[in-house]
Amino acid sequence: MHRSHICRRLSGLSGALALAAVLASCGGSSGGSGPAPTPPPAQQRPNILFVVMDDVGIDQMASFGYGGADAPPTPHMDAVASAGVRFRNTWSMPECSPGRAAFFTGRYPLRTHMYQALGPNDLANSQLSPFDATVPKLLKQAGYESAMFGKFHLAGPEHNEAGNATPLQLGWDHFYGWIGGLPGSIDSTAGGAYAAGAQACGFYPHHFAGSCHFADGACENLPLAPLSEDGNGLQCLARGGIFVDRHQCGTPLPASARLDFDRENAYYVSPLVVIDGGRTEAVPLSDPRARGYRTTIETDAAIRWIKSRPAGTPWMATVSYSAAHTPWQHAPRQLSPQTSPRLSGNVLDCASPVAGRLIQNQMTEALDTEFGRLLVETGLATRAADGSLAYDPQAGNTVIVIVGDNGSLGFAVKPPFSLSLAKGTSYQTGVWVPLIVAGPQVAAPGRAVEHMVNSVDLFQFFGELAGLDVPAQVPRTLDSVGLLPYLVTPGQAGLRSINFTQSGVNIQAGGARNGPCVMSRTASQGGSCTQIPTSKSVCEDNAGVWWGPGHTDPSVIDPGGAGHAQCWEVNRAITAAGAAPGPVLVLPERTLAIRDERYKLVRNTTLNHDPATGGSREDVAVELYEIDQAPGTPRLEDPDSNNLLRSPLSAGQQAAYATLTARLDELLASEPDCPGDGNRDGVVDAQDLAHWQRISRDWGLSSVYDFFFDGRTDAADRQVIEQHMGTVCPRRHGVH
């Protein structure tokens, strides 16, 4: 049988078996052939510790030359950086889910169809597919065991047949964390002990004595807490309990206190999912495992798993921290001693964006503290006599990778970076992230690499570490280039000629979108409107006002009373009402950028209200900038002042503009549609029909075989497969 036919048949298999068969028998999209390379012996393959920070852009990192006087202290990550390599010119995607999908598939959003943070309304078509070649599936070919701890946010649980088991379906052997990714809202009742809205940070903030109650009925009296420590409410919450001030165990509770152990509370009570040995467990919120500070839970789970690894089996542990994503909620003082309020009987206002940037510093410092504990307790580092981290990458066989998933949220951005052009945009503040790599492979540690790197490159790098020829093995169009040459060769030339980032809207049933969230609208300022927040609660957790269905804020202009579906409709309502301060600024629905070593092209597409027709119109704005990554004072974008297209271009600028435009168009055309190819193996064949048949029979709802994006896998989708049976889909190379 011809090799290409074998490849097509094998690539129809699902899960890890699919990738094992395909990688063993089929070349990648670059047309590689011949036997797969033999990985090095297990004892020579390094273990991999992959640490992901959430919403921590490069503007936060003093070790990269930024952060100013307000940078959060990160001494443990700084110690690893000084013993490794800092990649100072790394782009990710503008939002968390597509950034993380890029890490684990080596593919841009235009290939995975995951363009923004996953929400409960996004169909399986915008989630990682069970047929995707992911890092854990890839590393299985070299004998690795893989685990993830913390935030997942790559697929499910909604609109996905696998539900909470999506990490298992995508190749991870073990998972301990949060499938939906985002922490829930702050519980302003602090577990039902207080009236709704009474506790803005989710816990009683003062130091008075009281009782700490636990789900199993246990109770502990807490004496007056010293002002140098956290208040008793936070101490009790961090231990998994609910605090009642000035109450003694064994006496009747106040009539207003109705303790409820089934309420989420941001970083302290979360819907934990545990996958081990093929078994998936959804842990109740009343279970002690689901209660406690989230960063600590994530670290503890990683420590347990790493310490239990059998000798001789290489492993990859992804510690996907939730911090420092909103909602901003205080970290325990013992984890953030330098940034916590000092000698105060109260806490910062968690509802204030101004206080939020200070709380984010606490959360980032706490992340760094727990990261240091992770290294020490797993034997990857020790403590020096002064308590600092003593990390020697040559002392073991583990590579440490630390990265941010996207830029910082606007309210938390450090100068000189832009608060208004931050996370969710393709400007530098939104996509420029820290990347640190350390390990025994690093020559001349302590240096910085200034060449362009993209988050997709980590996929190939992890394969390189395992001794795999990734482009020759993965049967997909990859956007990755390697990183290993930068580690072993200090003078390595740049491996990329361009860099790329992209975000947009995910696929929802009937072409729906996330509802409008209005930010920073006051009596004198119109504010802005975004559809990035996935729900009303997420909008409000980010200091926004929800103007979508189910809004409750009386400031919302809504003559019909049903809310608005999109931001342009918000402006239609404001215009019709003649309301002051007038229309909001609608943020782009789709944004992308491409750059070379000197110039950056940005293309924003916005759906605006058209007063002439009363409907909407699509406006496309193209901008060109000269940028750099100078430490301390980088050259950043400002559409109002340094967009080069506002003036006639020089010959060199015109050439750069033409080249970047052509390469962008080439890249966007490199993933043509292929109706009927649900498993994306490049051909519509009997395997697609077999997959459709099983999914429609056993599930029938949203899947990668839902070609009409209606949330159903049914007979209409079968007709698409049959109409295109035998089609060989065009394959094109990635653009680097």
C-alpha positions in Angstrom: 0.0 0.0 0.0 1.3 3.5 -0.9 2.7 5.4 2.1 0.5 8.4 1.7 -2.6 6.2 1.8 -1.3 4.5 5.0 -0.8 8.0 6.5 -4.4 9.0 5.7 -5.8 5.9 7.3 -3.6 6.1 10.4 -4.3 9.8 10.9 -8.0 9.0 11.3 -7.4 7.3 14.7 -8.1 9.4 17.8 -6.1 10.5 20.8 -2.6 9.4 21.7 -3.0 6.3 19.5 -3.5 8.5 16.5 -0.4 10.5 17.0 1.7 7.4 17.9 0.6 5.8 14.7 0.9 8.9 12.5 4.2 10.0 13.9 5.6 6.5 13.5 4.5 6.1 9.9 4.0 9.5 8.3 6.0 12.5 7.4 5.1 16.0 8.4 3.7 18.8 6.3 7.2 19.7 5.1 7.2 16.5 3.2 9.8 14.7 5.4 10.2 11.0 4.8 12.1 8.1 6.1 12.2 6.5 9.5 11.6 8.7 12.6 14.8 9.6 14.4 15.7 7.5 17.4 15.4 9.5 20.6 18.4 9.4 22.9 18.3 7.0 25.8 15.9 7.9 28.6 18.7 8.8 31.0 19.9 11.5 28.5 16.5 13.0 27.8 16.0 15.9 30.1 13.0 16.3 32.3 11.0 19.5 31.5 9.5 21.9 34.0 7.2 24.3 32.1 5.9 27.2 34.1 3.2 29.5 32.7 2.3 32.8 34.2 -1.1 34.3 33.5 -1.4 37.9 32.4 2.2 38.7 33.4 3.7 40.6 30.5 7.3 41.6 30.0 6.4 45.0 31.5 6.3 43.4 34.9 9.8 41.9 34.8 12.7 43.7 36.3 15.1 41.0 35.1 14.2 41.9 31.5 14.9 45.6 32.1 11.3 46.8 32.8 8.8 47.3 35.6 10.4 50.5 37.0 9.9 51.2 40.7 6.7 49.3 40.7 7.9 45.9 39.5 6.8 42.9 41.6 9.7 41.2 43.3 10.5 37.9 41.6 13.8 36.8 43.2 13.4 33.1 42.4 12.6 33.5 38.7 15.4 36.0 38.6 17.8 33.4 40.0 16.8 31.0 37.2 17.1 33.7 34.6 20.7 34.5 35.7 21.6 30.8 35.3 19.9 30.5 31.9 18.9 32.6 28.9 16.4 35.4 28.8 14.6 35.7 25.4 13.8 39.4 25.3 11.9 39.5 22.0 9.2 36.9 22.5 5.6 37.3 21.2 2.6 35.3 22.3 -1.0 35.8 21.3 -3.1 38.7 22.8 -5.2 36.4 25.0 -4.7 33.4 27.2 -6.4 30.4 25.4 -4.8 31.1 22.0 -1.5 31.8 23.6 -1.6 28.4 25.4 -2.8 26.6 22.3 0.2 28.0 20.5 2.6 26.5 23.2 1.1 23.1 23.0 0.4 22.7 19.2 3.0 24.9 17.5 0.3 26.5 15.4 -1.2 30.0 15.1 -4.8 30.7 15.9 -5.7 30.6 12.2 -5.1 26.9 12.2 -6.7 25.9 15.6 -9.6 28.4 15.2 -9.0 29.4 18.8 -8.9 33.2 18.6 -9.8 34.4 22.1 -10.1 33.2 25.6 -12.5 30.2 25.7 -15.9 30.8 27.2 -18.9 28.7 28.0 -20.6 29.5 24.7 -17.7 28.6 22.4 -18.2 25.5 20.3 -15.8 22.6 20.0 -14.7 24.1 16.6 -12.8 26.8 18.6 -11.3 24.4 21.1 -8.3 22.2 20.7 -9.3 19.2 18.7 -8.9 15.6 19.9 -7.0 15.1 16.6 -4.5 17.9 17.3 -0.8 16.9 17.8 -0.1 18.3 21.3 3.1 18.4 23.2 2.2 15.5 25.5 1.2 13.4 22.6 4.5 14.3 20.9 6.7 13.5 23.9 5.0 10.2 24.4 7.0 9.1 21.3 10.2 9.6 23.4 8.8 7.9 26.5 7.8 10.9 28.5 5.1 11.1 31.1 3.2 14.4 31.1 1.2 16.2 33.7 -0.4 19.7 34.0 -1.3 21.6 37.2 -3.5 24.6 37.4 -5.2 26.4 34.6 -6.2 24.4 31.5 -8.4 26.6 29.3 -7.7 24.7 26.1 -10.9 22.8 25.6 -14.2 22.2 27.3 -15.9 21.5 29.6 -18.8 23.0 27.7 -19.7 22.0 24.2 -17.2 19.1 24.3 -17.9 15.4 24.4 -14.9 14.8 26.7 -16.2 17.4 29.2 -13.8 17.6 32.2 -11.7 14.8 30.7 -10.3 17.1 27.9 -6.7 17.1 29.3 -6.7 13.3 29.1 -8.1 13.4 25.6 -5.4 15.8 24.5 -2.6 13.7 25.9 -1.8 14.5 29.5 -1.4 11.5 31.8 -2.2 13.5 34.9 -4.1 16.7 35.6 -4.8 18.6 38.8 -6.5 21.9 38.2 -9.2 24.0 36.6 -10.6 23.1 33.2 -12.4 26.3 32.6 -9.3 28.2 33.5 -10.6 31.5 34.9 -11.1 31.8 38.7 -14.7 32.4 39.7 -15.9 35.8 41.0 -15.1 36.9 44.5 -17.8 35.8 47.0 -18.7 39.0 48.7 -20.6 37.1 51.4 -17.4 35.3 52.4 -19.0 31.9 52.4 -22.4 33.1 53.5 -21.2 34.5 56.8 -22.1 38.1 55.8 -24.6 40.0 53.8 -24.2 40.0 50.0 -21.8 42.7 49.0 -20.3 43.1 52.5 -16.9 41.7 51.8 -15.4 43.0 48.5 -12.3 40.8 48.8 -14.2 37.6 49.8 -13.1 37.5 53.4 -13.5 39.4 56.6 -10.7 41.9 56.5 -10.0 42.9 60.1 -8.0 41.2 62.9 -10.7 40.6 65.5 -11.0 37.2 67.1 -13.6 34.8 65.9 -14.3 31.3 64.8 -13.1 29.4 61.7 -15.5 26.8 60.4 -14.8 23.8 58.1 -17.0 21.8 55.8 -16.6 18.6 58.0 -18.2 20.5 61.0 -14.9 21.2 62.7 -14.4 24.7 64.2 -11.4 26.5 65.6 -11.3 29.7 67.7 -8.9 32.3 66.3 -7.5 34.9 68.8 -7.0 38.5 67.9 -4.5 38.5 65.0 -1.3 40.7 65.2 -1.4 43.6 62.7 1.8 42.2 61.2 -0.1 39.1 60.0 -3.1 38.6 57.8 -6.5 39.2 59.3 -8.2 36.2 60.7 -10.7 36.1 57.8 -7.9 35.6 55.3 -6.0 33.2 57.5 -9.2 31.1 57.9 -10.0 31.2 54.2 -6.5 30.2 53.2 -6.9 27.1 55.3 -10.2 26.2 53.6 -12.6 27.6 56.2 -15.2 30.2 56.7 -14.6 32.9 59.3 -17.2 34.5 61.6 -15.9 37.5 63.5 -16.3 37.8 67.3 -17.9 34.4 67.5 -16.9 31.4 69.6 -17.1 27.8 68.5 -19.9 25.9 70.2 -22.2 29.0 70.5 -25.1 29.8 68.2 -24.1 31.6 65.0 -25.5 35.1 64.3 -28.9 34.9 62.6 -27.4 36.5 59.5 -24.7 33.9 59.1 -25.6 31.0 56.8 -22.4 29.1 56.1 -22.3 27.8 52.6 -19.3 25.6 51.5 -20.6 25.3 48.0 -19.8 28.9 46.9 -16.9 29.7 44.6 -14.6 32.4 45.9 -12.0 33.5 43.3 -8.6 32.2 44.3 -9.6 30.4 47.5 -12.5 28.1 46.5 -12.4 26.7 43.0 -14.0 23.8 41.0 -11.0 21.4 41.0 -10.7 18.5 38.5 -8.3 15.6 39.1 -7.4 13.2 36.3 -5.2 10.2 37.3 -4.9 6.7 35.9 -7.5 7.5 33.3 -10.1 8.4 35.9 -11.6 11.9 36.0 -12.9 13.3 39.3 -14.8 16.6 39.7 -14.0 17.6 43.3 -16.9 19.3 45.2 -16.3 22.8 46.4 -16.8 21.5 50.0 -13.8 19.1 49.6 -10.6 20.4 51.3 -8.7 19.8 48.1 -10.7 22.5 46.4 -10.2 25.0 49.2 -7.1 27.1 49.9 -5.0 29.5 47.9 -5.0 28.5 44.3 -1.3 29.2 43.6 -0.4 27.0 46.6 -2.7 24.2 45.5 -1.2 24.2 42.1 2.4 24.1 43.5 1.6 21.3 46.0 0.1 19.1 43.3 3.2 19.6 41.1 5.6 18.8 43.9 3.7 15.6 44.8 3.7 14.4 41.2 7.4 15.3 40.4 8.6 13.6 43.6 6.7 10.4 42.7 8.3 10.0 39.2 10.0 6.7 38.7 13.7 6.8 38.1 14.7 6.5 34.4 11.4 7.8 33.0 11.6 11.3 31.6 8.8 13.7 32.5 7.3 17.0 31.6 5.4 18.9 34.3 3.4 22.0 33.2 2.7 24.3 36.1 0.1 26.5 34.6 -0.4 29.2 37.3 -3.7 31.0 37.5 -2.0 34.1 38.8 -2.0 36.9 38.2 -5.3 36.9 36.3 -8.3 38.7 37.6 -10.3 38.7 39.8 -7.5 40.3 41.9 -7.6 38.9 45.4 -5.0 39.2 48.1 -2.4 36.5 48.4 -1.4 35.3 51.9 1.1 37.7 53.4 3.6 34.9 54.0 3.8 34.4 50.3 4.0 38.1 49.4 5.9 39.8 52.3 7.3 42.6 50.3 4.1 43.8 48.6 1.4 43.1 51.2 0.0 46.1 53.1 2.0 46.6 56.2 0.7 46.9 59.8 -2.8 47.6 58.5 -6.1 46.6 60.1 -7.7 46.6 56.7 -7.0 45.3 53.2 -6.9 46.9 49.8 -10.2 47.4 47.9 -10.5 44.5 45.6 -13.2 46.4 43.6 -10.8 49.2 42.7 -8.6 49.0 39.6 -6.1 51.3 41.3 -5.7 48.9 44.2 -5.8 46.0 41.7 -2.4 46.8 40.3 -1.0 46.6 43.8 -2.8 43.3 44.5 -1.5 41.9 41.2 2.0 42.6 42.5 1.1 40.5 45.6 -0.2 37.7 43.5 2.9 37.8 41.2 5.3 37.8 44.2 3.3 34.9 45.7 3.6 33.0 42.4 7.4 33.6 42.5 7.5 32.4 46.2 5.7 29.2 45.4 7.8 28.7 42.3 10.9 28.8 44.5 9.4 26.3 46.9 8.6 24.0 44.0 12.3 24.0 43.0 13.5 23.4 46.5 11.1 20.7 47.5 11.6 18.8 44.3 15.4 19.0 44.6 15.9 21.2 41.6 17.4 23.9 43.8 18.5 24.5 47.4 18.5 27.4 49.8 21.7 29.4 50.4 22.7 30.5 53.9 20.8 33.8 53.5 17.6 32.1 52.3 18.0 33.0 48.7 17.6 30.4 46.0 20.7 28.4 45.0 20.1 27.1 41.6 22.7 25.1 39.6 21.4 23.9 36.2 24.3 21.6 35.8 23.4 19.7 39.0 20.6 17.8 37.4 19.0 16.9 34.1 15.9 19.2 34.1 15.2 22.1 31.7 13.2 24.9 33.3 11.0 27.1 31.0 9.1 30.1 32.3 6.8 32.1 30.1 3.9 34.5 30.1 0.8 33.6 28.2 0.0 37.1 27.0 0.6 40.7 27.9 -0.6 42.3 31.1 -4.1 43.6 31.8 -4.3 47.3 31.2 -4.9 48.4 34.8 -1.8 46.5 35.9 0.6 47.7 33.2 3.9 49.3 34.3 5.3 52.4 32.6 6.4 53.2 30.0 4.1 50.5 28.5 0.6 51.4 27.4 -2.4 50.8 29.7 -4.8 51.3 26.8 -2.9 49.1 24.3 -2.4 46.1 26.5 -3.8 42.5 26.8 -6.4 41.8 24.1 -4.5 43.9 21.5 -1.7 43.0 19.1 0.3 46.0 20.3 3.6 45.3 22.1 2.1 45.6 25.6 -0.5 43.0 24.7 1.7 40.3 23.2 5.3 40.9 24.4 6.0 38.3 27.1 9.0 37.1 29.2 10.6 33.8 28.3 13.3 32.2 30.5 15.0 28.9 29.7 17.6 27.3 31.9 19.2 23.9 32.0 22.4 21.9 31.5 22.2 22.6 27.7 22.8 26.3 28.2 26.2 27.6 27.1 27.3 31.0 28.6 24.4 31.4 31.1 23.1 34.7 32.2 22.8 36.2 28.7 19.9 37.6 26.7 18.8 36.7 23.2 17.4 39.6 21.2 16.2 37.6 18.2 12.5 37.2 17.4 10.8 34.2 19.2 7.1 33.2 19.1 5.1 31.2 21.6 4.6 28.5 18.9 8.4 27.9 19.0 8.1 26.2 22.4 6.3 23.2 20.7 9.3 22.4 18.5 11.7 23.2 21.4 10.1 20.6 23.6 10.5 18.0 20.8 14.1 19.0 20.3 14.8 18.4 23.9 13.4 14.9 23.5 15.6 14.2 20.5 12.7 14.3 18.0 12.7 15.8 14.5 9.4 17.6 15.0 8.7 18.9 11.5 9.4 15.5 10.0 7.0 13.8 12.3 4.0 16.0 12.9 1.4 15.7 10.1 0.3 19.3 10.4 1.3 22.7 9.0 3.6 23.9 11.8 4.5 27.5 12.6 7.3 26.6 15.0 11.0 27.1 14.6 13.6 25.7 17.1 15.0 27.3 20.2 17.7 24.8 21.1 20.3 26.4 18.8 20.1 29.6 20.9 20.9 27.7 24.0 23.9 25.8 22.8 25.4 28.5 20.5 25.7 31.9 22.1 26.3 33.6 18.7 23.4 31.9 17.0 21.8 34.0 14.2 18.1 34.7 14.3 15.9 31.8 13.1 12.9 33.9 12.3 12.5 36.5 9.6 9.1 37.6 10.8 6.9 37.3 13.9 3.1 37.1 14.1 0.3 37.4 16.5 -3.5 37.2 16.1 -6.8 37.3 18.0 -10.4 37.5 17.0 -13.7 35.9 17.9 -14.4 32.2 18.6 -17.0 30.2 16.9 -20.4 30.2 18.7 -23.8 28.8 17.6 -25.6 30.9 15.1 -22.7 33.3 14.7 -23.2 34.7 18.2 -20.5 36.7 20.1 -19.6 37.3 23.7 -21.8 40.2 25.0 -20.6 43.8 25.3 -18.6 45.0 28.3 -18.2 48.7 28.8 -15.0 49.9 30.5 -14.2 53.2 32.2 -17.4 55.0 31.2 -17.9 58.0 33.5 -20.1 61.1 33.5 -17.5 62.9 31.3 -15.8 60.1 29.4 -17.4 57.7 26.9 -15.2 54.8 27.8 -14.6 51.7 25.6 -16.5 48.6 24.8 -15.0 45.1 24.4 -16.3 41.6 23.8 -13.3 39.8 25.1 -14.9 39.0 28.6 -16.7 35.7 28.2 -19.6 36.5 30.5 -21.2 39.1 32.8 -19.2 37.9 35.8 -15.9 38.1 33.9 -16.8 41.6 32.7 -17.5 42.7 36.2 -14.4 41.0 37.6 -12.4 43.2 35.2 -14.0 46.4 36.4 -16.4 46.6 33.5 -20.2 47.2 33.2 -22.1 44.5 31.4 -24.4 45.8 28.7 -25.3 42.4 27.4 -28.3 40.1 28.1 -29.0 39.9 31.8 -27.4 43.3 32.7 -28.2 44.6 36.1 -26.5 48.0 36.1 -29.0 50.9 35.9 -26.5 53.0 33.9 -27.0 50.7 30.9 -29.0 52.4 28.2 -31.3 49.7 27.0 -34.7 50.8 25.7 -35.8 47.2 24.9 -34.7 45.8 28.2 -33.1 42.7 26.8 -29.5 43.9 26.7 -27.3 44.3 23.6 -25.6 41.6 21.6 -22.6 43.5 20.3 -20.7 46.7 21.1 -21.9 48.5 18.0 -25.4 48.1 19.3 -24.4 49.8 22.5 -23.5 52.9 20.4 -26.7 52.6 18.5 -28.6 52.8 21.7 -26.5 55.7 23.1 -26.9 57.7 19.8 -30.7 57.1 19.7 -31.0 58.2 23.4 -28.8 61.3 22.8 -27.0 60.2 26.0 -24.0 62.0 27.4 -21.1 61.5 27.4 -21.8 60.0 24.0 -20.7 56.9 22.1 -18.1 54.5 23.5 -14.9 53.5 21.7 -15.5 50.1 20.2 -12.3 48.0 20.5 -11.4 45.8 17.5 -13.2 42.5 16.9 -10.1 41.1 15.2 -6.5 42.2 15.5 -3.3 40.9 14.1 0.3 42.0 13.7 3.4 41.0 11.8 6.9 42.3 12.3 10.5 42.0 11.1 13.6 43.1 13.0 12.7 46.8 12.8 9.1 47.4 11.6 5.7 46.2 12.8 2.4 46.2 10.8 -0.8 46.1 12.8 -4.2 45.4 11.2 -7.4 46.0 13.3 -10.9 45.2 12.2 -13.7 46.8 14.1 -17.5 46.4 13.8 -18.9 49.9 14.3 -22.3 51.5 14.4 -23.2 53.1 11.1 -25.5 56.1 11.8 -26.4 56.3 8.1 -28.0 52.9 8.0 -28.7 52.2 11.6 -26.8 49.0 11.3 -23.1 48.0 11.5 -20.1 48.5 9.3 -16.7 46.8 9.3 -13.8 49.2 9.5 -10.2 48.1 8.9 -7.3 50.1 10.1 -3.7 49.4 9.1 -0.8 50.9 11.0 3.0 50.7 10.6 5.5 51.3 13.4 9.2 51.3 14.0 9.8 49.3 17.3 12.5 47.9 19.4 13.0 46.2 22.8 15.5 48.6 24.4 15.8 47.9 28.1 13.9 50.4 30.2 12.8 52.6 27.3 11.5 50.4 24.4 10.1 52.0 21.3 6.3 51.2 21.5 3.3 52.0 19.3 0.9 54.9 19.6 -1.7 55.2 16.8 -2.1 58.9 17.5 1.6 59.9 17.3 4.0 57.4 15.7 2.0 55.5 13.2 4.3 55.9 10.2 1.3 55.7 7.8 0.2 59.1 9.0 2.9 60.6 6.8 4.5 59.8 3.5 6.9 56.8 3.9 10.5 56.8 3.1 11.8 54.3 0.5 13.0 51.9 3.2 9.7 52.2 5.1 7.7 51.6 1.9 9.7 48.5 1.1 9.1 47.2 4.7 5.4 47.9 4.5 5.1 46.1 1.2 7.1 43.1 2.3 5.2 42.8 5.6 1.8 43.1 3.9 2.7 40.4 1.3 4.0 38.0 4.0 0.9 38.6 6.1 -1.4 37.8 3.2 0.7 34.7 2.5 0.4 33.6 6.0 -3.4 34.2 6.2 -3.8 32.1 3.0 -1.8 29.2 4.3 -4.7 27.4 6.0 -7.4 27.0 3.3 -10.7 25.7 4.2 -11.3 22.0 3.6 -15.0 21.1 4.1 -15.5 17.6 5.4 -12.0 17.2 6.8 -13.0 17.1 10.5 -9.8 15.5 11.7 -7.7 17.9 9.7 -5.5 15.2 8.3 -5.5 16.7 4.8 -8.0 14.4 3.1 -11.8 13.8 3.2 -12.1 10.0 3.4 -13.8 7.1 5.1 -12.2 7.9 8.4 -14.1 11.2 8.5 -17.3 9.4 7.9 -16.5 6.9 10.6 -15.7 9.7 13.1 -18.9 11.5 12.2 -20.9 8.3 12.6 -19.6 7.6 16.1 -19.9 11.3 17.3 -23.4 11.8 15.9 -24.5 8.5 17.5 -22.9 8.8 20.9 -22.9 12.6 21.4 -24.8 14.4 18.7 -23.8 17.9 19.9 -20.9 20.3 19.1 -17.8 18.7 17.7 -15.1 19.2 15.0 -17.6 17.5 12.6 -20.2 20.2 13.1 -19.5 22.0 9.8 -22.5 24.4 10.2 -21.5 25.7 13.6 -25.0 25.1 15.0 -23.9 23.0 18.0 -25.1 19.7 16.5 -23.3 16.9 14.7 -26.1 15.5 12.5 -27.1 14.4 9.1 -26.4 17.8 7.5 -22.7 17.4 8.5 -22.6 13.9 7.0 -23.7 15.4 3.6 -20.7 17.7 3.7 -18.4 14.7 4.1 -20.1 12.8 1.3 -20.1 15.8 -1.1 -16.3 16.2 -0.6 -15.3 12.6 -0.3 -11.9 12.0 -1.8 -10.9 15.6 -1.7 -7.2 16.1 -1.0 -6.9 19.4 0.8 -4.2 21.9 -0.2 -1.3 22.1 2.3 1.0 25.0 2.5 4.0 25.7 4.7 4.1 28.0 7.6 5.7 31.4 7.2 8.7 32.1 9.4 
